Amino acid sequence: MASPPDDSQRYRALRRMRLTAAGLLVAMLLADVAARLGEGRYPGLAYLRAFAEAAIVGGLADWFAVTALFRRPLGLPIPHTAIVPRKKDRIGDAVGNFVANNFLSPEVLLPKVRALDIAGRLSLWLGREGNARFAARRLTAAIPPLMAAMQDEPVRRMLRDAAADRLRGIAAAPLLSRILGILVAGGQHLALFDIGIKAGRDFIEVNQEQIHQAINEKSSWWVPEWVDSRLAKRIVGGLLETLNDMEAMDHPWRLQFQETVGRLIDTLAHAPETHDRAEAVKDEIIGHPEVQAYLESLWLETKRVLLADLASGDRIERALTGTLSGLSLHLKQDARLQEVVNSWAARAVLHLLVPNRQRLGAFMAGVVRNWDTGTLVGKMELQFGRDLQYIRINGTLVGGLVGLLVHALSAAFG
């Protein structure tokens, strides 16, 4: 694909066309003079004179029209000339409104975005050798300066508030109900029950001496010590035996525990008063200073870990390269993923460009308004001046042909 011409190329092309148009006008002047001088000897030169005279008039008229767009012809204060400099602000507003309303409307942008097939292009580009690593390298290189440019305090507060709002938006009781339901479905609640049994047995075995001592201290003064000792042994043995019996799957207390958990799941899911209590506890936890401090620390900890990882090697770059390579393959094979990516692109256009199209139009108008007159005239002449010179050339030739036709008709019927 050929690259667009730069300003120097445009200027050379404009200069060539100006010289061509001016040269043609000079040629007509010379032809008119020659025809007038030789018409006495060669009457046929009258046709050349008629052509040249009309061509001069047409060429001068179109020169005036083209010149009047950008400046005053010959510097004369002729009304309705130097149109571009005098209407600079209106031109800027017109350009901005034209682009905003005709190029940035949903009706124009969305079909274009869909036709681009962003997902297919992205898959093709990432699939080419070295592109995924190139993109990963650029992304990882951008992380440190991006983080350095971000002020920690506002980001910390933003992430803290965002995390807290997200947590507050989660209904606590239904969530607990679902978690317990998952544990029950996997039998994990019984594992917790068995852990409680083991913890109770370990506690009793480790603290037998303290249990004996406590019983002895609480016993009446007249009860012999050996009685207290036997009683303590019987109590400890009975507790251990009970805990051992509770390991049986059909033990009443185990079955009662399962029923209690089931009722708790149902209560958490459906009882309004339980919802209110759970929300109150959740809000209290979220608002606790230590929890708030932890949420604030997430940004600094994430930043520290990420920068340290980037400084210690290319692990993140390699991981990101693999992710992008995998994305290329998935985009190529998964039509649903392609639709998702293309829908994201369409939504990005709708949410970013379309609502701000008037601002973009106003920005363009402001740029044109802030240009000085010489800059605006120079840019427009470079852009359109070459084509406008064809008007001068065509005016010269068409004028000449009209003059020739009029003279021929006059000679035939005069």
Secondary structure, DSSP 8 states (H G I E B T S, - for coil): ------HHHHHHHHHHHHHHHHHHHHHHHHHHHHHHHHTTT-TTHHHHHHHHHHHHHHHHHHHHHHHHHHS-GGG---TT-SHHHHTHHHHHHHHHHHHHHHTSSHHHHHHHHHHH-HHHHHHHHHHSTTHHHHHHHHHHHHHHHHHHHS-HHHHHHHHHHHHHHHHHTS-HHHHHHHHHHHHHHTTHHHHHHHHHHHHHHHHHHHTHHHHHHHHHHHS-TTS-HHHHHHHHHHHHHHHHHHHHHTTSTT-HHHHHHHHHHHHHHHHHHH-HHHHHHHHHHHHHHHHSHHHHHHHHHHHHHHHHHHHHHHHH-SHHHHHHHHHHHHHHHHHHH-HHHHHHHHHHHHHHIIIIIGGGHHHHHHHHHHHHHHS-HHHHHHHHHHHHHHHHHHHHHHHHHHHHHHHHHHHHHHHHH-
